[in-house]
Amino acid sequence: MSESGVSEASVNESTEKAAEKPFLTVVNGNPTDEDLAVLVSVLAGAGAGGGEPEPEIRNDWGRPVDRLRPQWGAPSSFTNLRY
C-alpha cells in the first residue's frame, strides 16, 4: 500500500480501464477509413501543443523610437558645448 491509502493494484486497474475506453466513437453516419484518419490526425495535431516556444531574438532594426533620439556624431552634435 502506498502512503495515500490507495493500493497499486487499484491504480493499475483504473489505468487499464482508461486504456480500454475508445478514443473516438461515431454516433451518426457512416464515415470511411480515410475520413476517420483525417479527423484523428486533426485532433492529434490540435492537442499536440508544440512544446515550449523558443525565445525570440531581439531585433531593434527600424524601431520608431530611434527616430526620436538625437543623432550622435553628426557635425552639429556639439555646437552648444562651452568649456
PDB file with SEQRES, HELIX, SHEET and CRYST1 records, atoms N, CA, C and O in Angstrom:
SEQRES   1 A   83  MET SER GLU SER GLY VAL SER GLU ALA SER VAL ASN GLU          
SEQRES   2 A   83  SER THR GLU LYS ALA ALA GLU LYS PRO PHE LEU THR VAL          
SEQRES   3 A   83  VAL ASN GLY ASN PRO THR ASP GLU ASP LEU ALA VAL LEU          
SEQRES   4 A   83  VAL SER VAL LEU ALA GLY ALA GLY ALA GLY GLY GLY GLU          
SEQRES   5 A   83  PRO GLU PRO GLU ILE ARG ASN ASP TRP GLY ARG PRO VAL          
SEQRES   6 A   83  ASP ARG LEU ARG PRO GLN TRP GLY ALA PRO SER SER PHE          
SEQRES   7 A   83  THR ASN LEU ARG TYR                                          
HELIX    1 AA1 GLU A    8  GLU A   20  1                                  13    
HELIX    2 AA2 ASP A   33  ALA A   48  1                                  16    
HELIX    3 AA3 VAL A   65  LEU A   68  1                                   4    
CRYST1    1.000    1.000    1.000  90.00  90.00  90.00 P 1           1          
ATOM      1  N   MET A   1       0.826  -1.185   0.000  1.00  0.00           N  
ATOM      2  CA  MET A   1       0.000   0.000   0.000  1.00  0.00           C  
ATOM      3  C   MET A   1       0.865   1.241   0.000  1.00  0.00           C  
ATOM      4  O   MET A   1       1.917   1.286   0.638  1.00  0.00           O  
ATOM      5  N   SER A   2       0.417   2.226  -0.709  1.00  0.00           N  
ATOM      6  CA  SER A   2       1.157   3.474  -0.738  1.00  0.00           C  
ATOM      7  C   SER A   2       0.723   4.353   0.429  1.00  0.00           C  
ATOM      8  O   SER A   2      -0.199   4.012   1.170  1.00  0.00           O  
ATOM      9  N   GLU A   3       1.393   5.476   0.580  1.00  0.00           N  
ATOM     10  CA  GLU A   3       1.116   6.364   1.701  1.00  0.00           C  
ATOM     11  C   GLU A   3      -0.273   6.983   1.626  1.00  0.00           C  
ATOM     12  O   GLU A   3      -0.851   7.313   2.661  1.00  0.00           O  
ATOM     13  N   SER A   4      -0.822   7.150   0.422  1.00  0.00           N  
ATOM     14  CA  SER A   4      -2.122   7.807   0.297  1.00  0.00           C  
ATOM     15  C   SER A   4      -3.275   6.863   0.585  1.00  0.00           C  
ATOM     16  O   SER A   4      -4.423   7.307   0.606  1.00  0.00           O  
ATOM     17  N   GLY A   5      -3.022   5.589   0.808  1.00  0.00           N  
ATOM     18  CA  GLY A   5      -4.073   4.653   1.142  1.00  0.00           C  
ATOM     19  C   GLY A   5      -4.667   3.954  -0.070  1.00  0.00           C  
ATOM     20  O   GLY A   5      -5.614   3.181   0.084  1.00  0.00           O  
ATOM     21  N   VAL A   6      -4.159   4.189  -1.249  1.00  0.00           N  
ATOM     22  CA  VAL A   6      -4.647   3.563  -2.470  1.00  0.00           C  
ATOM     23  C   VAL A   6      -3.642   2.487  -2.870  1.00  0.00           C  
ATOM     24  O   VAL A   6      -2.444   2.749  -2.983  1.00  0.00           O  
ATOM     25  N   SER A   7      -4.142   1.284  -3.081  1.00  0.00           N  
ATOM     26  CA  SER A   7      -3.224   0.208  -3.434  1.00  0.00           C  
ATOM     27  C   SER A   7      -2.786   0.349  -4.884  1.00  0.00           C  
ATOM     28  O   SER A   7      -3.477   0.959  -5.700  1.00  0.00           O  
ATOM     29  N   GLU A   8      -1.631  -0.223  -5.192  1.00  0.00           N  
ATOM     30  CA  GLU A   8      -1.095  -0.148  -6.547  1.00  0.00           C  
ATOM     31  C   GLU A   8      -1.957  -0.943  -7.519  1.00  0.00           C  
ATOM     32  O   GLU A   8      -2.034  -0.591  -8.696  1.00  0.00           O  
ATOM     33  N   ALA A   9      -2.606  -2.006  -7.054  1.00  0.00           N  
ATOM     34  CA  ALA A   9      -3.451  -2.819  -7.926  1.00  0.00           C  
ATOM     35  C   ALA A   9      -4.657  -2.020  -8.410  1.00  0.00           C  
ATOM     36  O   ALA A   9      -5.049  -2.138  -9.570  1.00  0.00           O  
ATOM     37  N   SER A  10      -5.247  -1.212  -7.536  1.00  0.00           N  
ATOM     38  CA  SER A  10      -6.407  -0.426  -7.957  1.00  0.00           C  
ATOM     39  C   SER A  10      -6.001   0.677  -8.927  1.00  0.00           C  
ATOM     40  O   SER A  10      -6.775   1.035  -9.814  1.00  0.00           O  
ATOM     41  N   VAL A  11      -4.792   1.221  -8.769  1.00  0.00           N  
ATOM     42  CA  VAL A  11      -4.301   2.233  -9.700  1.00  0.00           C  
ATOM     43  C   VAL A  11      -4.072   1.601 -11.063  1.00  0.00           C  
ATOM     44  O   VAL A  11      -4.428   2.198 -12.079  1.00  0.00           O  
ATOM     45  N   ASN A  12      -3.485   0.404 -11.114  1.00  0.00           N  
ATOM     46  CA  ASN A  12      -3.247  -0.286 -12.373  1.00  0.00           C  
ATOM     47  C   ASN A  12      -4.562  -0.642 -13.056  1.00  0.00           C  
ATOM     48  O   ASN A  12      -4.669  -0.541 -14.279  1.00  0.00           O  
ATOM     49  N   GLU A  13      -5.568  -1.059 -12.280  1.00  0.00           N  
ATOM     50  CA  GLU A  13      -6.864  -1.396 -12.859  1.00  0.00           C  
ATOM     51  C   GLU A  13      -7.528  -0.166 -13.477  1.00  0.00           C  
ATOM     52  O   GLU A  13      -8.128  -0.259 -14.548  1.00  0.00           O  
ATOM     53  N   SER A  14      -7.425   0.973 -12.814  1.00  0.00           N  
ATOM     54  CA  SER A  14      -8.060   2.181 -13.342  1.00  0.00           C  
ATOM     55  C   SER A  14      -7.370   2.656 -14.622  1.00  0.00           C  
ATOM     56  O   SER A  14      -8.031   3.171 -15.523  1.00  0.00           O  
ATOM     57  N   THR A  15      -6.054   2.490 -14.710  1.00  0.00           N  
ATOM     58  CA  THR A  15      -5.361   2.885 -15.942  1.00  0.00           C  
ATOM     59  C   THR A  15      -5.680   1.927 -17.078  1.00  0.00           C  
ATOM     60  O   THR A  15      -5.749   2.350 -18.232  1.00  0.00           O  
ATOM     61  N   GLU A  16      -5.876   0.651 -16.781  1.00  0.00           N  
ATOM     62  CA  GLU A  16      -6.253  -0.303 -17.813  1.00  0.00           C  
ATOM     63  C   GLU A  16      -7.662  -0.021 -18.335  1.00  0.00           C  
ATOM     64  O   GLU A  16      -7.918  -0.140 -19.533  1.00  0.00           O  
ATOM     65  N   LYS A  17      -8.577   0.353 -17.432  1.00  0.00           N  
ATOM     66  CA  LYS A  17      -9.936   0.687 -17.861  1.00  0.00           C  
ATOM     67  C   LYS A  17      -9.929   1.933 -18.740  1.00  0.00           C  
ATOM     68  O   LYS A  17     -10.690   2.019 -19.704  1.00  0.00           O  
ATOM     69  N   ALA A  18      -9.073   2.895 -18.410  1.00  0.00           N  
ATOM     70  CA  ALA A  18      -8.979   4.105 -19.223  1.00  0.00           C  
ATOM     71  C   ALA A  18      -8.397   3.788 -20.593  1.00  0.00           C  
ATOM     72  O   ALA A  18      -8.762   4.426 -21.581  1.00  0.00           O  
ATOM     73  N   ALA A  19      -7.498   2.814 -20.666  1.00  0.00           N  
ATOM     74  CA  ALA A  19      -6.902   2.444 -21.947  1.00  0.00           C  
ATOM     75  C   ALA A  19      -7.906   1.700 -22.825  1.00  0.00           C  
ATOM     76  O   ALA A  19      -7.819   1.785 -24.050  1.00  0.00           O  
ATOM     77  N   GLU A  20      -8.849   0.978 -22.236  1.00  0.00           N  
ATOM     78  CA  GLU A  20      -9.846   0.246 -22.998  1.00  0.00           C  
ATOM     79  C   GLU A  20     -10.908   1.165 -23.584  1.00  0.00           C  
ATOM     80  O   GLU A  20     -11.572   0.790 -24.550  1.00  0.00           O  
ATOM     81  N   LYS A  21     -11.080   2.324 -23.040  1.00  0.00           N  
ATOM     82  CA  LYS A  21     -12.080   3.269 -23.500  1.00  0.00           C  
ATOM     83  C   LYS A  21     -11.685   3.780 -24.893  1.00  0.00           C  
ATOM     84  O   LYS A  21     -10.537   4.178 -25.088  1.00  0.00           O  
ATOM     85  N   PRO A  22     -12.611   3.778 -25.865  1.00  0.00           N  
ATOM     86  CA  PRO A  22     -12.245   4.214 -27.212  1.00  0.00           C  
ATOM     87  C   PRO A  22     -11.952   5.708 -27.271  1.00  0.00           C  
ATOM     88  O   PRO A  22     -12.556   6.510 -26.558  1.00  0.00           O  
ATOM     89  N   PHE A  23     -11.011   6.056 -28.136  1.00  0.00           N  
ATOM     90  CA  PHE A  23     -10.621   7.448 -28.306  1.00  0.00           C  
ATOM     91  C   PHE A  23     -11.706   8.245 -29.012  1.00  0.00           C  
ATOM     92  O   PHE A  23     -11.939   9.411 -28.693  1.00  0.00           O  
ATOM     93  N   LEU A  24     -12.373   7.606 -29.980  1.00  0.00           N  
ATOM     94  CA  LEU A  24     -13.347   8.293 -30.802  1.00  0.00           C  
ATOM     95  C   LEU A  24     -14.477   7.338 -31.136  1.00  0.00           C  
ATOM     96  O   LEU A  24     -14.226   6.194 -31.517  1.00  0.00           O  
ATOM     97  N   THR A  25     -15.703   7.782 -31.002  1.00  0.00           N  
ATOM     98  CA  THR A  25     -16.846   6.949 -31.373  1.00  0.00           C  
ATOM     99  C   THR A  25     -17.690   7.684 -32.396  1.00  0.00           C  
ATOM    100  O   THR A  25     -17.890   8.895 -32.297  1.00  0.00           O  
ATOM    101  N   VAL A  26     -18.185   6.946 -33.379  1.00  0.00           N  
ATOM    102  CA  VAL A  26     -19.051   7.516 -34.412  1.00  0.00           C  
ATOM    103  C   VAL A  26     -20.484   7.334 -33.952  1.00  0.00           C  
ATOM    104  O   VAL A  26     -20.939   6.209 -33.746  1.00  0.00           O  
ATOM    105  N   VAL A  27     -21.191   8.435 -33.791  1.00  0.00           N  
ATOM    106  CA  VAL A  27     -22.560   8.397 -33.291  1.00  0.00           C  
ATOM    107  C   VAL A  27     -23.557   8.313 -34.443  1.00  0.00           C  
ATOM    108  O   VAL A  27     -24.563   7.608 -34.353  1.00  0.00           O  
ATOM    109  N   ASN A  28     -23.275   9.027 -35.513  1.00  0.00           N  
ATOM    110  CA  ASN A  28     -24.233   9.099 -36.599  1.00  0.00           C  
ATOM    111  C   ASN A  28     -23.477   9.102 -37.929  1.00  0.00           C  
ATOM    112  O   ASN A  28     -22.428   9.738 -38.036  1.00  0.00           O  
ATOM    113  N   GLY A  29     -23.983   8.416 -38.924  1.00  0.00           N  
ATOM    114  CA  GLY A  29     -23.367   8.406 -40.234  1.00  0.00           C  
ATOM    115  C   GLY A  29     -22.486   7.183 -40.431  1.00  0.00           C  
ATOM    116  O   GLY A  29     -22.381   6.319 -39.560  1.00  0.00           O  
ATOM    117  N   ASN A  30     -21.863   7.135 -41.587  1.00  0.00           N  
ATOM    118  CA  ASN A  30     -21.005   6.013 -41.932  1.00  0.00           C  
ATOM    119  C   ASN A  30     -19.722   6.552 -42.569  1.00  0.00           C  
ATOM    120  O   ASN A  30     -19.590   6.522 -43.793  1.00  0.00           O  
ATOM    121  N   PRO A  31     -18.772   7.044 -41.762  1.00  0.00           N  
ATOM    122  CA  PRO A  31     -17.550   7.617 -42.335  1.00  0.00           C  
ATOM    123  C   PRO A  31     -16.629   6.519 -42.853  1.00  0.00           C  
ATOM    124  O   PRO A  31     -16.630   5.395 -42.351  1.00  0.00           O  
ATOM    125  N   THR A  32     -15.848   6.868 -43.861  1.00  0.00           N  
ATOM    126  CA  THR A  32     -14.866   5.932 -44.400  1.00  0.00           C  
ATOM    127  C   THR A  32     -13.634   5.939 -43.512  1.00  0.00           C  
ATOM    128  O   THR A  32     -13.498   6.762 -42.607  1.00  0.00           O  
ATOM    129  N   ASP A  33     -12.744   5.003 -43.794  1.00  0.00           N  
ATOM    130  CA  ASP A  33     -11.491   4.944 -43.031  1.00  0.00           C  
ATOM    131  C   ASP A  33     -10.660   6.211 -43.247  1.00  0.00           C  
ATOM    132  O   ASP A  33      -9.986   6.676 -42.328  1.00  0.00           O  
ATOM    133  N   GLU A  34     -10.708   6.762 -44.451  1.00  0.00           N  
ATOM    134  CA  GLU A  34      -9.966   7.993 -44.737  1.00  0.00           C  
ATOM    135  C   GLU A  34     -10.525   9.169 -43.942  1.00  0.00           C  
ATOM    136  O   GLU A  34      -9.767   9.990 -43.424  1.00  0.00           O  
ATOM    137  N   ASP A  35     -11.856   9.248 -43.846  1.00  0.00           N  
ATOM    138  CA  ASP A  35     -12.468  10.321 -43.064  1.00  0.00           C  
ATOM    139  C   ASP A  35     -12.059  10.245 -41.599  1.00  0.00           C  
ATOM    140  O   ASP A  35     -11.758  11.266 -40.979  1.00  0.00           O  
ATOM    141  N   LEU A  36     -12.048   9.052 -41.054  1.00  0.00           N  
ATOM    142  CA  LEU A  36     -11.638   8.887 -39.657  1.00  0.00           C  
ATOM    143  C   LEU A  36     -10.157   9.203 -39.481  1.00  0.00           C  
ATOM    144  O   LEU A  36      -9.764   9.782 -38.468  1.00  0.00           O  
ATOM    145  N   ALA A  37      -9.332   8.829 -40.459  1.00  0.00           N  
ATOM    146  CA  ALA A  37      -7.897   9.117 -40.369  1.00  0.00           C  
ATOM    147  C   ALA A  37      -7.651  10.620 -40.379  1.00  0.00           C  
ATOM    148  O   ALA A  37      -6.812  11.114 -39.626  1.00  0.00           O  
ATOM    149  N   VAL A  38      -8.372  11.347 -41.221  1.00  0.00           N  
ATOM    150  CA  VAL A  38      -8.231  12.804 -41.261  1.00  0.00           C  
ATOM    151  C   VAL A  38      -8.667  13.419 -39.945  1.00  0.00           C  
ATOM    152  O   VAL A  38      -7.991  14.302 -39.416  1.00  0.00           O  
ATOM    153  N   LEU A  39      -9.780  12.966 -39.416  1.00  0.00           N  
ATOM    154  CA  LEU A  39     -10.288  13.512 -38.159  1.00  0.00           C  
ATOM    155  C   LEU A  39      -9.329  13.241 -37.001  1.00  0.00           C  
ATOM    156  O   LEU A  39      -9.076  14.127 -36.185  1.00  0.00           O  
ATOM    157  N   VAL A  40      -8.809  12.054 -36.929  1.00  0.00           N  
ATOM    158  CA  VAL A  40      -7.871  11.711 -35.850  1.00  0.00           C  
ATOM    159  C   VAL A  40      -6.588  12.525 -35.982  1.00  0.00           C  
ATOM    160  O   VAL A  40      -6.048  12.986 -34.976  1.00  0.00           O  
ATOM    161  N   SER A  41      -6.087  12.712 -37.210  1.00  0.00           N  
ATOM    162  CA  SER A  41      -4.855  13.483 -37.377  1.00  0.00           C  
ATOM    163  C   SER A  41      -5.066  14.956 -37.021  1.00  0.00           C  
ATOM    164  O   SER A  41      -4.169  15.584 -36.457  1.00  0.00           O  
ATOM    165  N   VAL A  42      -6.226  15.513 -37.337  1.00  0.00           N  
ATOM    166  CA  VAL A  42      -6.507  16.906 -36.979  1.00  0.00           C  
ATOM    167  C   VAL A  42      -6.614  17.058 -35.469  1.00  0.00           C  
ATOM    168  O   VAL A  42      -6.075  18.009 -34.902  1.00  0.00           O  
ATOM    169  N   LEU A  43      -7.299  16.138 -34.817  1.00  0.00           N  
ATOM    170  CA  LEU A  43      -7.425  16.215 -33.361  1.00  0.00           C  
ATOM    171  C   LEU A  43      -6.083  16.002 -32.662  1.00  0.00           C  
ATOM    172  O   LEU A  43      -5.789  16.653 -31.659  1.00  0.00           O  
ATOM    173  N   ALA A  44      -5.273  15.091 -33.196  1.00  0.00           N  
ATOM    174  CA  ALA A  44      -3.957  14.857 -32.596  1.00  0.00           C  
ATOM    175  C   ALA A  44      -3.055  16.071 -32.787  1.00  0.00           C  
ATOM    176  O   ALA A  44      -2.293  16.424 -31.887  1.00  0.00           O  
ATOM    177  N   GLY A  45      -3.134  16.711 -33.948  1.00  0.00           N  
ATOM    178  CA  GLY A  45      -2.329  17.905 -34.188  1.00  0.00           C  
ATOM    179  C   GLY A  45      -2.760  19.078 -33.329  1.00  0.00           C  
ATOM    180  O   GLY A  45      -1.923  19.863 -32.884  1.00  0.00           O  
ATOM    181  N   ALA A  46      -4.050  19.204 -33.093  1.00  0.00           N  
ATOM    182  CA  ALA A  46      -4.542  20.301 -32.265  1.00  0.00           C  
ATOM    183  C   ALA A  46      -4.169  20.102 -30.796  1.00  0.00           C  
ATOM    184  O   ALA A  46      -3.952  21.072 -30.071  1.00  0.00           O  
ATOM    185  N   GLY A  47      -4.097  18.865 -30.368  1.00  0.00           N  
ATOM    186  CA  GLY A  47      -3.763  18.589 -28.973  1.00  0.00           C  
ATOM    187  C   GLY A  47      -2.285  18.474 -28.714  1.00  0.00           C  
ATOM    188  O   GLY A  47      -1.882  18.297 -27.565  1.00  0.00           O  
ATOM    189  N   ALA A  48      -1.456  18.569 -29.741  1.00  0.00           N  
ATOM    190  CA  ALA A  48      -0.020  18.388 -29.570  1.00  0.00           C  
ATOM    191  C   ALA A  48       0.597  19.513 -28.757  1.00  0.00           C  
ATOM    192  O   ALA A  48       1.472  19.253 -27.931  1.00  0.00           O  
ATOM    193  N   GLY A  49       0.179  20.737 -28.958  1.00  0.00           N  
ATOM    194  CA  GLY A  49       0.685  21.848 -28.166  1.00  0.00           C  
ATOM    195  C   GLY A  49       1.968  22.437 -28.693  1.00  0.00           C  
ATOM    196  O   GLY A  49       2.143  23.652 -28.606  1.00  0.00           O  
ATOM    197  N   GLY A  50       2.864  21.659 -29.227  1.00  0.00           N  
ATOM    198  CA  GLY A  50       4.085  22.193 -29.818  1.00  0.00           C  
ATOM    199  C   GLY A  50       5.209  22.440 -28.841  1.00  0.00           C  
ATOM    200  O   GLY A  50       6.266  22.906 -29.268  1.00  0.00           O  
ATOM    201  N   GLY A  51       5.060  22.166 -27.583  1.00  0.00           N  
ATOM    202  CA  GLY A  51       6.138  22.362 -26.621  1.00  0.00           C  
ATOM    203  C   GLY A  51       6.291  23.822 -26.230  1.00  0.00           C  
ATOM    204  O   GLY A  51       5.419  24.649 -26.495  1.00  0.00           O  
ATOM    205  N   GLU A  52       7.405  24.119 -25.600  1.00  0.00           N  
ATOM    206  CA  GLU A  52       7.660  25.482 -25.153  1.00  0.00           C  
ATOM    207  C   GLU A  52       8.205  26.303 -26.312  1.00  0.00           C  
ATOM    208  O   GLU A  52       9.060  25.828 -27.059  1.00  0.00           O  
ATOM    209  N   PRO A  53       7.717  27.534 -26.470  1.00  0.00           N  
ATOM    210  CA  PRO A  53       8.241  28.356 -27.556  1.00  0.00           C  
ATOM    211  C   PRO A  53       9.662  28.816 -27.257  1.00  0.00           C  
ATOM    212  O   PRO A  53      10.034  29.031 -26.104  1.00  0.00           O  
ATOM    213  N   GLU A  54      10.443  28.961 -28.316  1.00  0.00           N  
ATOM    214  CA  GLU A  54      11.811  29.440 -28.145  1.00  0.00           C  
ATOM    215  C   GLU A  54      11.784  30.956 -27.953  1.00  0.00           C  
ATOM    216  O   GLU A  54      10.924  31.635 -28.515  1.00  0.00           O  
ATOM    217  N   PRO A  55      12.708  31.486 -27.173  1.00  0.00           N  
ATOM    218  CA  PRO A  55      12.741  32.938 -27.004  1.00  0.00           C  
ATOM    219  C   PRO A  55      13.116  33.612 -28.320  1.00  0.00           C  
ATOM    220  O   PRO A  55      14.009  33.156 -29.034  1.00  0.00           O  
ATOM    221  N   GLU A  56      12.422  34.701 -28.629  1.00  0.00           N  
ATOM    222  CA  GLU A  56      12.687  35.402 -29.874  1.00  0.00           C  
ATOM    223  C   GLU A  56      13.937  36.261 -29.736  1.00  0.00           C  
ATOM    224  O   GLU A  56      14.224  36.797 -28.666  1.00  0.00           O  
ATOM    225  N   ILE A  57      14.673  36.382 -30.834  1.00  0.00           N  
ATOM    226  CA  ILE A  57      15.864  37.226 -30.858  1.00  0.00           C  
ATOM    227  C   ILE A  57      15.404  38.672 -31.011  1.00  0.00           C  
ATOM    228  O   ILE A  57      14.584  38.988 -31.873  1.00  0.00           O  
ATOM    229  N   ARG A  58      15.940  39.536 -30.168  1.00  0.00           N  
ATOM    230  CA  ARG A  58      15.532  40.941 -30.209  1.00  0.00           C  
ATOM    231  C   ARG A  58      16.135  41.609 -31.438  1.00  0.00           C  
ATOM    232  O   ARG A  58      17.347  41.558 -31.653  1.00  0.00           O  
ATOM    233  N   ASN A  59      15.289  42.231 -32.235  1.00  0.00           N  
ATOM    234  CA  ASN A  59      15.709  42.905 -33.444  1.00  0.00           C  
ATOM    235  C   ASN A  59      15.294  44.362 -33.337  1.00  0.00           C  
ATOM    236  O   ASN A  59      14.108  44.681 -33.423  1.00  0.00           O  
ATOM    237  N   ASP A  60      16.266  45.249 -33.150  1.00  0.00           N  
ATOM    238  CA  ASP A  60      15.984  46.663 -32.964  1.00  0.00           C  
ATOM    239  C   ASP A  60      16.031  47.457 -34.266  1.00  0.00           C  
ATOM    240  O   ASP A  60      15.942  48.684 -34.241  1.00  0.00           O  
ATOM    241  N   TRP A  61      16.166  46.791 -35.379  1.00  0.00           N  
ATOM    242  CA  TRP A  61      16.281  47.483 -36.649  1.00  0.00           C  
ATOM    243  C   TRP A  61      14.954  48.149 -37.018  1.00  0.00           C  
ATOM    244  O   TRP A  61      13.912  47.494 -37.039  1.00  0.00           O  
ATOM    245  N   GLY A  62      14.994  49.445 -37.308  1.00  0.00           N  
ATOM    246  CA  GLY A  62      13.824  50.161 -37.772  1.00  0.00           C  
ATOM    247  C   GLY A  62      12.797  50.479 -36.702  1.00  0.00           C  
ATOM    248  O   GLY A  62      11.623  50.668 -37.023  1.00  0.00           O  
ATOM    249  N   ARG A  63      13.192  50.541 -35.466  1.00  0.00           N  
ATOM    250  CA  ARG A  63      12.237  50.888 -34.412  1.00  0.00           C  
ATOM    251  C   ARG A  63      11.896  52.364 -34.496  1.00  0.00           C  
ATOM    252  O   ARG A  63      12.787  53.179 -34.735  1.00  0.00           O  
ATOM    253  N   PRO A  64      10.629  52.738 -34.305  1.00  0.00           N  
ATOM    254  CA  PRO A  64      10.248  54.158 -34.372  1.00  0.00           C  
ATOM    255  C   PRO A  64      10.906  55.005 -33.296  1.00  0.00           C  
ATOM    256  O   PRO A  64      11.053  56.214 -33.476  1.00  0.00           O  
ATOM    257  N   VAL A  65      11.302  54.409 -32.192  1.00  0.00           N  
ATOM    258  CA  VAL A  65      11.928  55.162 -31.104  1.00  0.00           C  
ATOM    259  C   VAL A  65      13.266  55.738 -31.553  1.00  0.00           C  
ATOM    260  O   VAL A  65      13.688  56.783 -31.057  1.00  0.00           O  
ATOM    261  N   ASP A  66      13.934  55.070 -32.483  1.00  0.00           N  
ATOM    262  CA  ASP A  66      15.238  55.536 -32.935  1.00  0.00           C  
ATOM    263  C   ASP A  66      15.151  56.874 -33.663  1.00  0.00           C  
ATOM    264  O   ASP A  66      16.132  57.617 -33.700  1.00  0.00           O  
ATOM    265  N   ARG A  67      14.006  57.190 -34.235  1.00  0.00           N  
ATOM    266  CA  ARG A  67      13.853  58.474 -34.921  1.00  0.00           C  
ATOM    267  C   ARG A  67      13.768  59.623 -33.930  1.00  0.00           C  
ATOM    268  O   ARG A  67      14.048  60.767 -34.288  1.00  0.00           O  
ATOM    269  N   LEU A  68      13.390  59.342 -32.701  1.00  0.00           N  
ATOM    270  CA  LEU A  68      13.235  60.390 -31.699  1.00  0.00           C  
ATOM    271  C   LEU A  68      14.528  60.687 -30.943  1.00  0.00           C  
ATOM    272  O   LEU A  68      14.629  61.722 -30.284  1.00  0.00           O  
ATOM    273  N   ARG A  69      15.490  59.822 -31.027  1.00  0.00           N  
ATOM    274  CA  ARG A  69      16.754  60.032 -30.325  1.00  0.00           C  
ATOM    275  C   ARG A  69      17.614  61.036 -31.087  1.00  0.00           C  
ATOM    276  O   ARG A  69      17.580  61.079 -32.316  1.00  0.00           O  
ATOM    277  N   PRO A  70      18.377  61.835 -30.367  1.00  0.00           N  
ATOM    278  CA  PRO A  70      19.276  62.764 -31.077  1.00  0.00           C  
ATOM    279  C   PRO A  70      20.424  61.986 -31.723  1.00  0.00           C  
ATOM    280  O   PRO A  70      20.896  60.981 -31.190  1.00  0.00           O  
ATOM    281  N   GLN A  71      20.847  62.468 -32.856  1.00  0.00           N  
ATOM    282  CA  GLN A  71      21.954  61.791 -33.545  1.00  0.00           C  
ATOM    283  C   GLN A  71      23.252  62.157 -32.858  1.00  0.00           C  
ATOM    284  O   GLN A  71      23.471  63.309 -32.486  1.00  0.00           O  
ATOM    285  N   TRP A  72      24.091  61.186 -32.697  1.00  0.00           N  
ATOM    286  CA  TRP A  72      25.378  61.401 -32.070  1.00  0.00           C  
ATOM    287  C   TRP A  72      26.450  61.231 -33.126  1.00  0.00           C  
ATOM    288  O   TRP A  72      26.415  60.271 -33.896  1.00  0.00           O  
ATOM    289  N   GLY A  73      27.364  62.110 -33.172  1.00  0.00           N  
ATOM    290  CA  GLY A  73      28.471  62.003 -34.109  1.00  0.00           C  
ATOM    291  C   GLY A  73      28.268  62.812 -35.371  1.00  0.00           C  
ATOM    292  O   GLY A  73      29.134  62.808 -36.245  1.00  0.00           O  
ATOM    293  N   ALA A  74      27.156  63.500 -35.490  1.00  0.00           N  
ATOM    294  CA  ALA A  74      26.941  64.357 -36.655  1.00  0.00           C  
ATOM    295  C   ALA A  74      27.738  65.650 -36.467  1.00  0.00           C  
ATOM    296  O   ALA A  74      28.100  65.983 -35.339  1.00  0.00           O  
ATOM    297  N   PRO A  75      28.018  66.380 -37.541  1.00  0.00           N  
ATOM    298  CA  PRO A  75      28.795  67.627 -37.396  1.00  0.00           C  
ATOM    299  C   PRO A  75      28.141  68.632 -36.454  1.00  0.00           C  
ATOM    300  O   PRO A  75      28.839  69.442 -35.844  1.00  0.00           O  
ATOM    301  N   SER A  76      26.847  68.596 -36.327  1.00  0.00           N  
ATOM    302  CA  SER A  76      26.170  69.571 -35.460  1.00  0.00           C  
ATOM    303  C   SER A  76      25.901  69.041 -34.068  1.00  0.00           C  
ATOM    304  O   SER A  76      25.120  69.648 -33.336  1.00  0.00           O  
ATOM    305  N   SER A  77      26.509  67.941 -33.670  1.00  0.00           N  
ATOM    306  CA  SER A  77      26.223  67.325 -32.382  1.00  0.00           C  
ATOM    307  C   SER A  77      26.717  68.167 -31.214  1.00  0.00           C  
ATOM    308  O   SER A  77      26.084  68.194 -30.159  1.00  0.00           O  
ATOM    309  N   PHE A  78      27.859  68.864 -31.396  1.00  0.00           N  
ATOM    310  CA  PHE A  78      28.472  69.554 -30.265  1.00  0.00           C  
ATOM    311  C   PHE A  78      28.500  71.070 -30.450  1.00  0.00           C  
ATOM    312  O   PHE A  78      29.431  71.722 -29.978  1.00  0.00           O  
ATOM    313  N   THR A  79      27.524  71.634 -31.109  1.00  0.00           N  
ATOM    314  CA  THR A  79      27.540  73.080 -31.354  1.00  0.00           C  
ATOM    315  C   THR A  79      27.282  73.884 -30.097  1.00  0.00           C  
ATOM    316  O   THR A  79      27.742  75.022 -30.006  1.00  0.00           O  
ATOM    317  N   ASN A  80      26.569  73.346 -29.130  1.00  0.00           N  
ATOM    318  CA  ASN A  80      26.231  74.118 -27.941  1.00  0.00           C  
ATOM    319  C   ASN A  80      27.167  73.841 -26.770  1.00  0.00           C  
ATOM    320  O   ASN A  80      26.871  74.254 -25.648  1.00  0.00           O  
ATOM    321  N   LEU A  81      28.263  73.169 -26.990  1.00  0.00           N  
ATOM    322  CA  LEU A  81      29.212  72.897 -25.906  1.00  0.00           C  
ATOM    323  C   LEU A  81      30.032  74.158 -25.594  1.00  0.00           C  
ATOM    324  O   LEU A  81      30.498  74.850 -26.499  1.00  0.00           O  
ATOM    325  N   ARG A  82      30.194  74.436 -24.306  1.00  0.00           N  
ATOM    326  CA  ARG A  82      31.039  75.562 -23.883  1.00  0.00           C  
ATOM    327  C   ARG A  82      31.976  75.043 -22.828  1.00  0.00           C  
ATOM    328  O   ARG A  82      31.561  74.358 -21.893  1.00  0.00           O  
ATOM    329  N   TYR A  83      33.224  75.365 -22.975  1.00  0.00           N  
ATOM    330  CA  TYR A  83      34.218  74.928 -21.996  1.00  0.00           C  
ATOM    331  C   TYR A  83      34.543  76.007 -21.059  1.00  0.00           C  
ATOM    332  O   TYR A  83      35.364  75.819 -20.162  1.00  0.00           O  
TER     333      TYR A  83                                                      
END                                                                             
